[in-house]
Amino acid sequence: MPKESNQSKRTFTSVVRKPYQDAIAFALKTHDYHMELYHRGHSQDFHLKQAMRMKDWMTDMKDYIVKLEDELDV
């Protein structure tokens, strides 16, 4: 049985989304890493704060991309 990859599945195909795919994948990995350390009990306040910053960034990016796609009718 093949081993499943932990890498996010990238479905960014529009001209608006494509330039952001690497940054978003990095942000997702960074968020997950901070959450892992938080759950392990390592500097919990710090890691939870950083994970929430990454989540907020991703939410802002999603909203921006959707708005731009709507404006460009992509």
N, C-alpha and C positions, 0 to 999 in steps of 0.2 A: 504494500500500500504506500503511495507516495506521501511524503511529509508535506503538510500544509504550510504555506509561508505565512509569516506574521505581517508581511508587507501589505499595506493598504491596497485595495483594488482601485486603480485609477480609471475613472470614466470621464475625465475632462477632455472633451473633444472639440468644443467650440473654440473659436478664435479668441474669445474673451477668457475662457477658463484655462486654456493650455499654458499660458505663461506662469500661472500660479500653482500648477500641479506639484512641482517639487517643493515649494515653500509650504504648501498645505500638508503634504506627506511628512515633511520634517516637523511641522507643528504638531501633527497627530502623534508622531513618535515621541516627541518631547513631552507632550501632555501625558501620554501613557507611562513614560519613565518616571515623571514626577509623582504620578498616582501610585505607581509600584513602590517607590520609596516612602511615600506617605503611609501606605498600608503596612509596610514593614516596620514603621515606627521611627524612621530616620528623619530628624528635624521636621516633624509633622507640620508645624505652622508654615515654615518656609516652603515645603514642597506642595502643600495644598494651595498656597497663594500663587505659586508659579503655575500650577496646573490650571487654576482658574483664569490666570492671565492668558494662557494659551487658548483656553476655550473661548474667552471673550474675543480674542484676535480672530479665531476661526469663524465665530458668529458674525463679526463685523465684515470679514472677507466674503462670507457667503451672501450677506445682505448686499454688499457692494456689487458683487458679480451678477447677482440676479437683477439688480437695478440697471446695471450697465447692459446686460443682455436684453432687458425690456426696452431700453432706450434705443438700442441698435437693431432691435427686432431679430435677434439671433435665435 
